[in-house]
Amino acid sequence: MISPELVVCLINNSENCLIAGCIIKRFASNGIRITGGKNDGIFGCDIYSLGRICTEVIGGDRLTLTPANHFVENCRMYSFGRLDHTYVPGVQLEGVGNRMAHNLFYDSPSSVSRIEGNDHIIEYNEVRDAVLESEDQGAMELFGNPTYRGVIFRYNIFSNIGYGFAGGSSGRAGIRLDDVISGIQVYGNIFNNASQSFGAINFNSGRDNIIDNNIIAECNIGITGGYNSKNKFWGMFERVKRRTVLL
């Protein structure tokens, strides 16, 4: 999460607010941040040439799984992450029950979206020329928490992911479910030239993930990974559970 002074536009704990038809460009900081509240949205905006993150959308209660119903839709985001080149996506999506749809992302040094939380819908987006300067990444990615369940990736297009990258060999993927991410659905997506050693879709040690009815074309590897009970994150969560029981 970022501090309010580092964003161009902030919507905080508000309801039914809409940012529509705006152009945000050539800032060294982050673009738009929505945090708290419900039913807020970013629609039809062009956001580009930013030093860091384009948008950060956070809302919903994970304790009760109450959705916020925020959305990022019909936007174009490109040439972001010009100062910080990793972990500065087009959309940082967090919380419960938010939607990212019909957006175009391109010219990204790392992931175009990083997702945390539950029950988000990511659909009808086009991603091309992403993960161009980093490795151990997915164009869209979740990381490190098996309670991030119920997220759906459907009807998205990924192309030219990681191509032209001249760095190490840790890997790049279209969608990456990293370190024990579980309970995710990936279906109806198209992956074209979208694998760099990780495959078009990579899941690292998670379980209960459904990969169904996707088209994978011109990829050197289709799907990689699988459940691994020895992953350190499973051990960490087991220790937390034991401490909770003892308390």
WOBELBEL-V587743 format. One record per residue. N is the residue number from 1. SS is DSSP state (alpha for helix, beta for strand, coil for the rest). NEAR is the number of other C-alpha atoms within 8 Angstrom. Layout:
BEGIN
N_SS_NEAR ; N_SS_NEAR
END
This chain:
BEGIN
1_coil_2 ; 2_coil_4 ; 3_coil_6 ; 4_alpha_6 ; 5_alpha_4 ; 6_alpha_8 ; 7_beta_12 ; 8_beta_8 ; 9_beta_7 ; 10_beta_9 ; 11_beta_9 ; 12_beta_8 ; 13_coil_8 ; 14_coil_10 ; 15_beta_8 ; 16_coil_8 ; 17_coil_9 ; 18_beta_8 ; 19_beta_9 ; 20_beta_8 ; 21_coil_8 ; 22_coil_8 ; 23_beta_7 ; 24_beta_10 ; 25_beta_9 ; 26_beta_8 ; 27_beta_10 ; 28_coil_9 ; 29_coil_11 ; 30_beta_14 ; 31_beta_15 ; 32_beta_11 ; 33_beta_11 ; 34_beta_13 ; 35_beta_11 ; 36_coil_11 ; 37_coil_12 ; 38_beta_14 ; 39_coil_11 ; 40_coil_14 ; 41_beta_12 ; 42_beta_12 ; 43_beta_13 ; 44_coil_11 ; 45_coil_14 ; 46_beta_12 ; 47_beta_14 ; 48_beta_13 ; 49_beta_12 ; 50_beta_18 ; 51_coil_14 ; 52_coil_16 ; 53_coil_16 ; 54_coil_16 ; 55_beta_13 ; 56_beta_13 ; 57_beta_13 ; 58_beta_11 ; 59_beta_17 ; 60_coil_15 ; 61_beta_11 ; 62_coil_10 ; 63_coil_5 ; 64_coil_5 ; 65_coil_10 ; 66_beta_10 ; 67_coil_13 ; 68_coil_15 ; 69_coil_13 ; 70_coil_13 ; 71_beta_14 ; 72_beta_12 ; 73_beta_13 ; 74_coil_11 ; 75_coil_14 ; 76_beta_12 ; 77_beta_14 ; 78_beta_12 ; 79_coil_11 ; 80_coil_18 ; 81_coil_17 ; 82_coil_11 ; 83_coil_7 ; 84_coil_9 ; 85_coil_12 ; 86_coil_10 ; 87_coil_8 ; 88_coil_15 ; 89_coil_18 ; 90_coil_14 ; 91_beta_12 ; 92_beta_14 ; 93_beta_12 ; 94_beta_12 ; 95_beta_15 ; 96_beta_17 ; 97_coil_15 ; 98_coil_16 ; 99_beta_13 ; 100_beta_13 ; 101_beta_13 ; 102_coil_11 ; 103_coil_14 ; 104_beta_11 ; 105_beta_15 ; 106_beta_12 ; 107_coil_11 ; 108_coil_16 ; 109_coil_13 ; 110_coil_19 ; 111_coil_18 ; 112_coil_16 ; 113_beta_12 ; 114_beta_13 ; 115_beta_11 ; 116_coil_10 ; 117_coil_13 ; 118_beta_14 ; 119_coil_12 ; 120_coil_13 ; 121_beta_13 ; 122_beta_13 ; 123_beta_13 ; 124_coil_11 ; 125_coil_14 ; 126_beta_11 ; 127_beta_14 ; 128_beta_11 ; 129_beta_13 ; 130_beta_17 ; 131_coil_18 ; 132_coil_14 ; 133_coil_11 ; 134_coil_13 ; 135_coil_12 ; 136_coil_7 ; 137_beta_13 ; 138_beta_13 ; 139_beta_17 ; 140_beta_12 ; 141_beta_14 ; 142_beta_11 ; 143_beta_11 ; 144_coil_9 ; 145_coil_9 ; 146_coil_10 ; 147_coil_8 ; 148_coil_12 ; 149_coil_12 ; 150_coil_10 ; 151_coil_14 ; 152_beta_12 ; 153_beta_12 ; 154_beta_13 ; 155_coil_11 ; 156_coil_14 ; 157_beta_12 ; 158_beta_15 ; 159_beta_12 ; 160_beta_11 ; 161_beta_18 ; 162_coil_16 ; 163_coil_9 ; 164_coil_5 ; 165_coil_9 ; 166_coil_5 ; 167_coil_7 ; 168_coil_6 ; 169_coil_6 ; 170_coil_8 ; 171_coil_11 ; 172_beta_17 ; 173_beta_19 ; 174_beta_16 ; 175_beta_11 ; 176_beta_15 ; 177_beta_14 ; 178_beta_14 ; 179_coil_13 ; 180_coil_18 ; 181_coil_20 ; 182_coil_13 ; 183_coil_13 ; 184_coil_12 ; 185_beta_13 ; 186_beta_13 ; 187_beta_12 ; 188_coil_11 ; 189_coil_14 ; 190_beta_12 ; 191_beta_15 ; 192_beta_12 ; 193_coil_12 ; 194_coil_16 ; 195_beta_17 ; 196_beta_14 ; 197_beta_11 ; 198_coil_14 ; 199_coil_17 ; 200_coil_16 ; 201_beta_13 ; 202_beta_14 ; 203_beta_14 ; 204_beta_14 ; 205_beta_14 ; 206_coil_16 ; 207_coil_10 ; 208_coil_7 ; 209_coil_10 ; 210_beta_9 ; 211_beta_8 ; 212_beta_8 ; 213_coil_7 ; 214_coil_11 ; 215_beta_8 ; 216_beta_10 ; 217_beta_8 ; 218_coil_7 ; 219_coil_13 ; 220_coil_8 ; 221_coil_11 ; 222_coil_10 ; 223_beta_9 ; 224_beta_10 ; 225_beta_8 ; 226_beta_9 ; 227_beta_9 ; 228_coil_8 ; 229_coil_6 ; 230_coil_6 ; 231_coil_10 ; 232_alpha_6 ; 233_alpha_10 ; 234_alpha_10 ; 235_alpha_9 ; 236_alpha_8 ; 237_alpha_8 ; 238_alpha_8 ; 239_alpha_8 ; 240_alpha_8 ; 241_alpha_8 ; 242_alpha_8 ; 243_alpha_8 ; 244_alpha_7 ; 245_alpha_6 ; 246_alpha_5 ; 247_coil_4
END
